[in-house]
Amino acid sequence: MKLALPGGIQGFLTEYWQKKPCLIKGGIQAFEDPLDANDLAGLAMEAEIESRLVVKNGDKWDVQHGPFENFPTSETDWTLLVQAVDHWFEQSQDLMSLFDFMPRWRIDDLMISFSVPGGGVGAHLDQYDVFIIQGEGRRRWRVGDKQPLKTLTPHPSLLQVEPFTEALIDEEMQPGDILYIPPGFPHEGYAIEPSLNYSVGFRAPSGRDLLSSFADLAIDKELYNHRYSDPDLRPREHNGEITLAELTRLKSNLTQIFNDDATLQRFFGQYLSEAKHELDLAPAEPAYQQEEVQQLLHEKAPLHRLAGAKALYLAGISDTLFVDGEAYDLPQQAVQALADSSAADVSVLAAHPDALAVLTDLINKGYFYFVEE
């Protein structure tokens, strides 16, 4: 599969990325679905996999959460949505690889939906970028311009916005068509005939998310316990007053935290590498010994990273590998060999014996695995 973006990758990023929506007719030529509705239903039956069933009945909406044992028999007005299919369905990797030009930490997951005619989730907006790829069937999509719209909650698990009249895009999508929607643009889609849609979402943490997670780290590690002090205190005539100098000192308690670059950098690496959805981890049984890993590397056995697992490093600080929220200190070349591709360069790893212990641990946990040829 090849991805055809208007103006090429750089042209698309310059003109459209986070600026305006775009419909790309035939964005993937000769598109073939990596799964069918039955495969998706099978995934929705698994307890580890996040799934939803959205049913519309007139003006009423119902949302059920998986795992499911059965599905609606109606031929209209329902949609099955399954999150993080790329974590569980190996055949979806070719589709995800089309977006390798993006930073891996920005890619969230692949959500796949199956809809019968009339099926959809209503008008809504997202706070992240999304590429929606049309698979089998046809679906009509409308995308509006950014505008103030009243939020609606027709069901506690369903957040919508009020209908929008004018649309920037109002088109019927067919297999291989791609719809790109930046954050904040309202959109709605419904199936014209039974159809599959593939949504590649992008991670966009808010300041609140970062602060909350960083506070958790500080509490867990018992960091930043320094307290306010005022050894130069003077008698106060207005004792209800908080002075500017006191506010400055209080603020310095916070700025000391955010000037701690070493801790912040390690936090960002761990936070951004952590999977938001369950991974299909299968620890090695029996566990590998370092000598076995070393021998397989010398034999140039293909080494692959688990689908959905993020292996990252920080620019300029590339001697630490971050995998699913954990940090591992490794030689720079070994870090890059493990992080920059889904299939690691085993020749580079074989040349760095210091990396063997960490690599063996990651293989035994299931984050990397050897492929038999």
N, C-alpha and C positions, 0 to 999 in steps of 0.2 A: 504493500500500500504506500502511496505517496500523497503528501499533503500539498495542495495548491492554494497558496494564500495570495490575495491581490497585492501586486507589487513585490512579491517574494516575502521572505520572513522579515527582513529589515523594513521593507516598505510597509508591511502590515503593522508592525510594531510602532512605526513612526506615525502612521495616519490614523490607526484605529485603536490600538491597545489603550484601554482605560480612558478613551475619548468618545467613541461613538460605536453603536452596534453595526454589525455587518452581516449580510447574508451572502454566502459563497456557494453558488450553484455548482454542483459537480466538484466540490472541494476535495473529495476523494473519489477518483475515477474507479469504476468497476468495483465498488464497495461490496464486501462480503461480510455478513454478520458473523461474528466469532461464536455466537450461541443462538439458541432459539427460545421461544417462550417457555418450553418445557424445561430447558436448562435453568432459566431464570427462576421458575417456580421451584425447582429443586433446591436452589440456593436459599430461597425464602423459607424453606422448611427447616433450615439449620439454625440452632439456637445461637451460635456464635456470630451470625451474620445479621446485620441491621436491615430490616425491611419494613415496608408500610403498604397498606392497601387503602386507597382513597376512593370512596364511592359517592357519587352524586345521585340524589333522588329528588328531582324537582329543584326546590331552593334549599334543600337540606344536604349537608355534607356529613359523611362519617369517615373516621380514620381508625384503622386497626393496625396494631403492631405485631410483627412476627415473633417467633416462628409460626408458620401456618401449617395446618393439616389439610385444608381444602380451600378452594377459591370460588368466587361467585360464578353462578351458571348464567347470569344475564349476559346478553351479547352487546350491551351498551353501558356507557357511563361509569366505568371503573378503570383504575390504574394500579398496577403493582410496581413499586419502586424498591430497588435493592442497592444499598450503599457498598462502596469499596469492593466492587466485583473484581477489580484488578488484583486484590489481595488473595483471591480464592480461585480464580479461573484463569489458568495459564494462557489459554488461547486469546485472552484480551491484551496480552503484552504487546503484540504488534501494533494495536491501536494506540496504546499509551506511548509507544516509542516515537510516534509521529510528533510528540511534543517535547522531544529531548533537547530542543533548542532553548527551552525555558529552564531557569534554575530549578533543580529538583526539590528544593525546600518549599518552593512556591506551589508545587502541584499537590493537591489534596487527595482526591480519589476519583475513581470512575463510578458514577451512579448510572444504572441502567433501568429503564422503565419499559413496561409493556402495557399498552393501552388498547382497549376495545373502542369502537366508534363512540365519540362523545367523551371519552375518558381524558381527564386532565386534573390539575390541582388548583385551577382558578387563577385569576390575575394576581401576581405577586411581584416582589422585587427582591433581589439578593444583594448582599454587601460584599460580594466577591465576583471575580470574572468567571465566566463559564463559556465553554464551547459545547454546543449541542449538535451532535451528529445524527442525522436521520438514517436509521437502518431500514428493515423491511417495512412496507406499508407507506402510508402518506399521513402527514400531520400538518395542520394549519397553525401558523405562529403569528402573533401580533406583538410588536414591540413599540412602546411609546417613548416619548422624550422624558427626560427628568422633569418632574413636576410634583407639587405637593398633593398627595393623595391620602385620603383617610384610610387608616388601618382597620381591617375587618378580621374578626376571629369567629368564623362560622362553626368551628370545632376547636376545643382546647389544644389540639395537636396540629392545627392548620392556620397559618397566618397568611392572609390575603390583603389586597388593597382594593379600593372601590374601582369599578370599571372606568377605563380611560377611553375616550372617544377617538381622538386623533392618533394615528399610528405612523411611526417612521418606517416600519416594515410590516407588511401584511401579505404573507406569502404561504403557499402550500409547498412543503418540503418533501422531497423524494429521496430514495436511497443515495447516499454519498453527499447530499447537501449538508452544509455546515452553517450554523447560526452562532455568531459570537456576540455576547452581551456583556458590556462592562458593568461595574457595580452601580446600583441606583436607578437603572432603567426598568420601568415596569414592563412585564411581559406575561403572556398567557398562550397556552397551546392546547389543542385538543385533537384527538385522532379522528381522521376521516374514515380510515379502515384499520383493522388490527395492525399495530405498528410497534416497533422497537426504537427507543431513543437512547443515545449514549451521551452522558453529560460529564465532561471533564472539568471539574471545579478547581479553583486555585485558592490556596490558603492566604488569608489576609488578617493576621492577628490584630486586635484592637489594643490600644494603650491599656485599657482596663484588664484585658486578658494577660498582657505581659506583666503588669504590676501584681496581679493576683498570684501568678505563677512564681514570680520572683520573691514575693513575700513568703510563699510556701517554702521556697528554698532557704530563705533567711531563717525561718523558724526551725526547719529540719536540721540545718547545720549550726544553729545557735550563733548566727552572725549578727553584727551591728548592734551590739549591746551597749555601746557608748551612750552615756546619759548627758542631759543638759547640765551645764555648770556655769556659775557666775562668780568667780572668786573676787571680782572687783565691784561687788554689789555696794550701792550707796543707799542711805535712808531715802524713803519714797514719800513725798508729800501726797501724791495722788495714788493711793495704793490699789485702785481699781484699774489702773492703766497698764497696758502691755506696750512697752516702748519699741521703737523701731530697731534699736540695738538688740533687744531681746528676740524680736522676730528674726533678725539676721542670724542670730546664734541658733535659733530653732531650725531655720532653713539650712544652716550648715550641717546639721545632723543628717539631713536628707542628701545634700550635695556630696557629702563624704561617701555616701553609698553609691551614688551614680557616677562618682569619679573613680570608683574601684574597677578599673578596666579589666583586670585579670578575671575577677569573679563574674563580671557582666558578660565577658566574651565566652567564658565557659558555660554560663547559663544559656546564652543564645544558641550555642551549638547543641546543647542538650535539649532545649525546648523545641527547636525547629526540627530536630531529627526524630522526635517522639511521634509514633504513629497515633493518629486520632481514632482509628478504628482497629478492631482486632486483626491480628496477623495470623496467617496459617502456619504457625510455628510447629515444626516437627523436630524436636531434639534428636540428635544422632544416637541410634541404638544399634550396636554398642558404641560407646563414646570413642572418638578418635584419640590416639596418642600423638604427641608431637612428632615422633619419628615417622608415623604413618603419613601425617600431613606433609612432612618434609619430602618423603619419597614420592608422593603423588604430585607435588609441585615440580620435583625434578623430572618426573615423567610427563610434565606439561598437561596434566589432567585439567579439563575446563572447570573453572571455579565460577559459580554464579551467585549473585545476591538474591535473597528471597524477594519475590514480588511484593511491592508495597513497603518494604523496609527501606528506610532512608539512611544512607551512609554519606556523611557530610564532613567538611572541614572548613576552617575559617581562612580567608585570604590573608596571606602574610603570617599566619600562625598554623602552618600546615603539618605540624608534628603531632597533632591530636586528631583522632578519628572519633566522630560522634555517630553512634548507632542506636536508634530507638531510645533516646534519652540518657544513654551512658557514654562516658568519655574514656578513650583508650589512647595512651601515649605510644606512638609508633614512629619509626623513621619516616621522613617526609615522602620519599618515593613510594614506600609501602602504603601510606595513607592515600595518596593519589591513585595508586593502582587499584585500591579497594573501593574508592568513592566515585571515580569519574566514569565508570561504566558498569552496566549490569553484569558483564562478564569480565572478571578481573584479569589483569595481565600477570599470569602465574610466573613468568620468567623474572619479572621484577621482584615478586614476593620471594621466590626461591633464593634470590641474592641477598636477602635480609633476614638472617637467622633470628635476629632479635624480635622479629614480628611473629615468630612461630607460636609462642605461647598465647598471644592475644588472638591470632587467627584460629588456632585450635579451639579456644574457648568460644569464639563466635560461631564456628562450624558446629560445635557440640550443642549450642543453644538453638541452632536452626536458622541463623541469619544468613549464612553462606552455606553452599553445598557443592560437592563435586558432581559432575555429570559424566556418567559412563558412556564411552564412545562405542 
